[in-house]
Amino acid sequence: MSINIEFSERLKALPPYLFLEIDKAKRAAVAEGRDVINLGIGDPDYGTHQHIIDAMKKALEDAGNHHYAFDAGLPEFRNEIKTWFSKRFNVELDPDKEIYPLIGSKEGLAHLPLGIINPKDKVLLTDPAYPAYRPSIEFAGGNITSIPLKAGNDFLPNLDHIEKINNIKMMLINYPNNPTAAVATREFYEKLVKLAREKEFIIVSDMAYSEVYFDNEKPLSILEIEGAKDVAIEFHSLSKTYYMTGWRIGWACGNPTLIAALAKVKSNFDSGIFQAIQIAGIAALKSDPLITQDMRDLYQDRRDYLINGLRGFGWKITPPKAAFYVWAKIPKGFSSSMETAKAFLDKADIVVTPGNGFGENGEGYIRMALTVSRDRINEAVTRISKII
Ligand SMILES: *Cc1c(COP(=O)(O)O)cnc(C)c1O
């Protein structure tokens, strides 16, 4: 008989996984053979570009790539990140002190608090937010203060409110934003950096969707703001940009002390990214910029079909500016995010993500991902028109 095994207090203290119920219902629908349209996935539907796969294949044949990789990665990879960053944001980074490769940006975001947060430190976290942030802050013992993101403020934190909060240790932001698809303005970043310098708090910026934007409005990196490197670390990822979610590759960049903290934590938990994947990452970063433009055109086309289609029968949604999500107020006649998500699944075989899964302020919204073909989006619009 098994001994009595209990989860640790820190694991037990985590909030329940809110998507569980909808996940279960989705699996049941698929098992019944229903033709489910899944607008719930934050993962591109396309495979990785061939030239990246070819670089990986070649690197695999070289036994020199089969061993433990240096934690800080190949200098060639860090240099390529430096070049990419300079071209894209016009920001110069020191590849030895201000760039650190990651096994996907999620692990970096999760590991960083262990290196900088002491028990009871105050951490500002937006609500709604990507669900992966909260557990890492709680594991480090941090105290979370929720900062609401409201449509009236373009889903940006209210900085006048934050100015009145004392003893902030760290604040997490994510633009282009998942789930609200909002972007941050230069003015917002400037005010935030000024505030962080005055009040001496750390800014953690998650830029996983830096290349997924619409209408040619390129999102800014917070590191473009003067003085940002004194307070900020930014997380980047090859996942969404180059259709490489499964490969697990990204990087952190910015303030060298924050990079050093992250590096020290990681050296105790994992080892460097598989070298063949780093070589594939170099090929990705060297890609013709046209391939990311094609990706944007693709999502923009789907976005417009979905938004215009839904508008056709009176469901008016603000078009997203970036990221591949549509963050929509639930239609008239529905009382909650969860009820809407359930009705979409039960009556139209469509999976959407209930907004309250991203935090209390997500209540009243659903998130639809643009990661299915235009035909499927059209089919989804037809089905939705019959139930609302
Ligand atoms: C997808 C996503 C990430 C994580 O990407 P990795 O694959 O771990 O690099 C990070 N932040 C947000 C908001 C995301 O949606």
The ligand as an SDF file (V2000), in Angstrom:
LIG
                    3D

 15 15  0  0  0  0  0  0  0  0999 V2000
    2.8120   31.7220  -25.1910 C   0  0  0  0  0  0  0  0  0  0  0  0
    3.1400   32.6620  -24.0880 C   0  0  0  0  0  0  0  0  0  0  0  0
    4.3830   32.6220  -23.4400 C   0  0  0  0  0  0  0  0  0  0  0  0
    5.3400   31.4920  -23.4820 C   0  0  0  0  0  0  0  0  0  0  0  0
    5.9950   31.1190  -24.4350 O   0  0  0  0  0  0  0  0  0  0  0  0
    7.1880   30.0770  -24.4270 P   0  0  0  0  0  0  0  0  0  0  0  0
    6.7330   29.0720  -25.4310 O   0  0  0  0  0  0  0  0  0  0  0  0
    7.3620   29.5050  -23.0620 O   0  0  0  0  0  0  0  0  0  0  0  0
    8.3450   30.8750  -24.8580 O   0  0  0  0  0  0  0  0  0  0  0  0
    4.6900   33.5940  -22.5120 C   0  0  0  0  0  0  0  0  0  0  0  0
    3.8190   34.5630  -22.2300 N   0  0  0  0  0  0  0  0  0  0  0  0
    2.6190   34.6150  -22.8030 C   0  0  0  0  0  0  0  0  0  0  0  0
    1.7160   35.7050  -22.4170 C   0  0  0  0  0  0  0  0  0  0  0  0
    2.2270   33.6540  -23.7360 C   0  0  0  0  0  0  0  0  0  0  0  0
    0.9920   33.6950  -24.2500 O   0  0  0  0  0  0  0  0  0  0  0  0
  1  2  1  0
  2  3  1  0
  2 14  2  0
  3  4  1  0
  3 10  2  0
  4  5  1  0
  5  6  1  0
  6  7  2  0
  6  8  1  0
  6  9  1  0
 10 11  1  0
 11 12  2  0
 12 13  1  0
 12 14  1  0
 14 15  1  0
M  END
$$$$
